[in-house]
């Protein structure tokens, strides 16, 4: 195969990138970084339209095509409509980033069936449906593609009060590996990024003990930033990662290097 020059490895000019849950936080950072790399980006929101419009305006500065779609990523009708709109406005998807999700707390003994179902729908079912829809577009367009799923450190590290969340993210990790196995022959790579503790405007105030514990253990000496996750997605979707698929990349400052004993 032809090996691209280093100057083209992170060039997404003309590529269509769809990022779910991209109205704020990690998703917004991912959308913006792909736009900086030349991509035509579709952003998605469910509840935060005003924030999504701000991301849209930030992306337009780069002069590339962009669009904004609304919908519930765990609803099949909404997913179909979102992909139809992205295809109509920008063309078939080249890169899919499944970022949408939530992180509520519920103890195992008190957790309701509705809380369990909601968590798996938003964090796992959505990944299946959007991956399937994106892959179908790629296959129909007869072009290779890349799918990046946002997992979590919690996929391999248990946390009290998060049985439903850890189960969902572990599901994302194994779904990623199996999807990579099935879609590889079609020229579609599927990988996952597992963020560690990522900064937000309310993190230090809402969870000071967690931040303190993290800072006492993390080898790189800081909390992650949304752009750290965005850049990992950029790499995995790029030609620099052309022989990488089925991987679960932890982006956590090395905290998982801490010894058990």
N, C-alpha and C positions, 0 to 999 in steps of 0.2 A: 504494500500500500504506500501511497504518497505521504510522507511525513511533513506536516506544515512547518513553516519557519516559526521561530519563537515569537516573532512580532504578531503572528496571527492566532496564537493559542487562546487568548481571551477575547478575541474579536467576535462579537455576536451581531455584527451589522447585517440587517435584513432578516434576522431570526425572530420568530414569534415566541414570546415567553409569557406564560400564563401563571400567575402566582395567586393562590387562594389565601384569604385572610390577610390581604395586603394593605389594609387601611391604617395600620399602626404597628409599632413594635418591630419584631423580626421580619414580618411579612413586608412592611413598608420599606425596610432597609434592603431586602432582597430585590424588590421591584426597582428601587432607585439604582442599585448597583448594576443590574442588568441593563437598565437604560443608559447608564454611563458607558457601558461596554458596547453600545450601539444597537441594542435590541429594541424591537417594537413590543411594548409590554402591555398586557391586559391585567388590570388590577381588579380585585374582587372584594366585596364587602357584604356583610349580612345585616349588621345593626348600626354601623358607624359611617353613615353616608358623608357627613361633613369632613371627617378625617380622610376618607377615601378621595374626596375631591381635592383636598390639599396635596395628597400624594400625586394625583393626576396632574396637577399644575406643576409640581416639582419635576415630574418626568418630562413634561412638554418643553421644558427649558432646553433639553438636549436635542430637540428638533426631530425626534423620531415619531412614528405613529404610536398612538396609545388609545386605549378604550377602557371603559369601566363597566363591570357587570355586577349585578346583585342577585343573590340567591342563597338558599340553604344547601350547603354542600352534602348534606345527608339525605336530600330529597332527589329522587331520580328525575322527576320532571324539571326541577330547577337546574340540575346539572346539565340535562340535555339542552335546555334553553340557553344556558350560559355558554356552552361550547358552540352552539349554533351562532350566537352573537359574536363571539370572538372570531370564529371562522369568517363570518360575513364582514367584520370590520378590519381584520388584520390578515386573515388567511389561516391555513392549517397550523396547528401548534407544533413547534419544533422542540420546545423545552417546557415541561410541566413541573411546577414546584408545589407540592401539596403541603401547605403550611398551616391552613386553618385548623384551629383546635381550641380547647379550653382546659382549665386546670382547677376545678373546684375541689374542695376538701370534704370528705365524709368518712366517718369511721365504719369499719366493716359491720359492726353490730347494729349500727343505726342506719346504714345505707338502704335506700329504697330501691325497688325494682326500676322505677322511673329514672333515678339518678344513675344507676348502672347502664341502662339502655341509652340514655342521653349521652353519657361519656363515650361509649363505644361507637355510637352513631357519628358523633362529631369528630372523634379522633381516629377512628379505624374504618368504619363504613365509608366515610367520605374519601379516604385514600383509595379504597378499592374502586369506587365509582368514577372518580376523576382520573385515576390511572387508566382505567378501561376506556373511558371516553377519549382521552388524549391519545392512547395507543391506537385506537381505531382510526382516528384522524391521520396519524402518522402512516399507518399501513395503507390507508386509502390513497394518501398523497404519494405513496411509494418513495418515502424519504426516511433516512435514519432520524432518531430523536433521542432525547435524554429526559429521564424523569427523576426528580429528587424529592424524597419524602422527608419531612421534618419529624424525627423521632424524639428521643430524649435520653439523657443519662439514666432516667428512671426505667428505661427498657431493660436495663441490666442491674439496676440498683434499687432495692425495695425502699419504700418510704411509708411510714405510718399515716393512715388517713387517705391513702391513695391507691387502694387495691384496684379500683376501676381504672385509674389513670395508668398505673404501671402495666396492667394487663393489656390495655389498649396500645400503649407504645411498644410493648414487647411484640404485640401482634403486627404493628407497623414494620418492625425490624424483620420478622420472618416473612411477612407478605412481600417486602422488598426483595429478599433473596429468591423467593419462588417466582415472583414476577420477572426478575432478571433472567432466571433460567428459561422461562417460557418465551420472553420477548427478545432475548439475545439473537436468535436466528433471524429475527425480523430487522435487525440493525438498531434495536432500541435498548439503551442501557438504563438500568434502574439502580439507584443508590439511595442511601439515607444518611442524614446528618443528625447526630444526637447531641443537642446543646446541653451544656452544664448550666450553672447559674448565670443568667443574663441580666444585665442592668435594665432598669426601667425607672421612670420618674418617682415611683412610690415604693420601690423595693426596700431601700434602707429604712424608711419610716415604718413600713408594714411588717418587716421581718428582720429586725436588727440582730437577733440572736443567730439566725441562719446565716446572715452576711458575716458576722464575726466568726462563726464556726468555719465557714468557707475560707475566709482570709487566713485562718490559722493553719490551713492544710494545703492550699493550692500552690504548686511549685512556681508558677509564673507570677504569683503575687498580686493578682487582680481578679475582679469580676469580669465576665465576658461582656462584650458590646454586641448589639444587633448586627453590626457590620462584620463581626467575626464569623457569624453564622452565614451571612450573605456571601462572603467571600469563599467560604467552603462550598456553598451551592454553585457559585460561579465556576469554581475549579471543577467540580464533579460533572457539570453540564458541558464543560468546554472540551476542546480537542486535546488539551493537556491531560485529560483523563480518558482518552479514547479507548484504552485497554483495561478500564476499571468498571466493573459492574457487580451488583449483588453485595456491595459493601455497606457497612454501618460505621460511619466515621464519627467518632466522638470528638467534639470540640469543647473542651472543658478545662483548658489550662493545665492539664496533667494531674488533676486531682485523683483520678482513678489509679495513679501509680502508688498511692499510699498503701503501705503494708497492712495486712489484716492483723498480724501479731505485733 
